[in-house]
């Protein structure tokens, strides 16, 4: 499974990268973006299987990135991971096609097991894109 991390906090990106690297499943971190323009460019160039996406970032909103992802490749799994877990954000994200929505404070550790489950339940991790 090819994963793109989109978060304006380098510390969050590093923590997620370390969590993914520790997993036994075939998860490849293919990129990290820290603002909306970088995120959209990275998504289009790298075509990840999954994106871990923050809501508030420089250059726009994670919702903009989410919409671009789902318009281009709706099969891409998108996990929203935010410090702003308000019901209105959750609703907007899910309506826009987010597959998961987590509060960074309470749901950070849910990301790796969900990625592992996605690999077990699907084609992710098989074939040349997982190498």
N, C-alpha and C positions, 0 to 999 in steps of 0.2 A: 504494500500500500504506500503510495506516494503522498506525503503530507506537506502542506504549506502552512506556516504559522504567520498570522497577521496581528501584530500588537505593537503599539508605540512604546511599550516598556521593554527595554533590552533585558532587564532582569526576568520578566515574565517569559520572554522568548527563550532565554537560557534555561530557565527551570523546565519549561515544556520540552525543550530539546533533550535535556538530561533524562527526563521521564521516558521519552520515546526511545532513546538510545538503550535504556535498561530493559526494554521489553524483548522477550524471546522471539516474538513474531516478526515477520519481515515487514518492518516499517522503515521507510526511507524519508528522512527530512530533506526535502528538495529545495526549500527556500524559506526565507524569513523576510517579511515586509513590515515597515513601521509607519506607513501612512497610506492613505487611500489610493493615490496615483500609483505608488509602488506595488500595492496589493493587486490592483487590476492588471497592471503590466505583468507581474509575476504569474498571476493566474493564467493569463492568456498565453504566455510563453512556456510555462511549465506544465500546464494541464494536470494538476494534482487530482488524486482520487478523493482527498479530504482536505478541508480547510478549517483550521482553528482560528476563529475570528473575533476580535474585540469590536465593541460598538463605537466608542469614542476615540477618534484618532485625528491627527492633523490632516487637512486636505479634504475633509468631508466626514461621512459617517460610515460605520461598518454596514449599515443598511444599504448604502450605495454599492458597496462591494458585494454584499449578499445578492442584491438584485442583478448585478452584472454576471455573477457566477451562475445563478439559476436561469438567466436568459440564455447564456452561452452553453452551459453544460449542466442541465438540471439533475443529472445523475450524481453529480459531485456531492459528497456528504459535507454539510456545513455545521460546525459546532460553534455556537456563539458562547463566548467566555468573557464575562463582563463584570465590572465593579458597579454596574447600574442595573441590578436585577428587577427593576420595577415592572409591575404587571403590564403597563402600556408598552414598554420595550419588548417584553416577552411576546405579547400579542402581535405586535408589528413584525417581529422577526419570524415568528411561526407562520404568519400570513404570507410573508415574503418568501417562504420556502425553507427556512432554517430547519434542520433535522433535530437539533438539540439546542438547549438554552441553559447555561449554567452561570451561577454566581461565582466569581473567582474566590470569594471567601469560603464558600461552602462546597463548591462543586469541582474545584480544580482537580482533585484526585479521581474524579469520575471519568476523565478524558481517556487515560490509558486503557482501562478495562473495556470501555465502549469500542475503542479502536480494535482491541483484541477480538471482541465479539463480532465486529463487522468482518474482520478477516476470516474468522471461523465460519461465519454464516454466508459468505459470498465468494465471488471470484477474486477479491482483493488478495494480494499476496501470491497469486498465480501468474505465470507468464512473465515476459520480459520486462514489463513495467515495474515489477517488484524487485528487480535485481539491483 
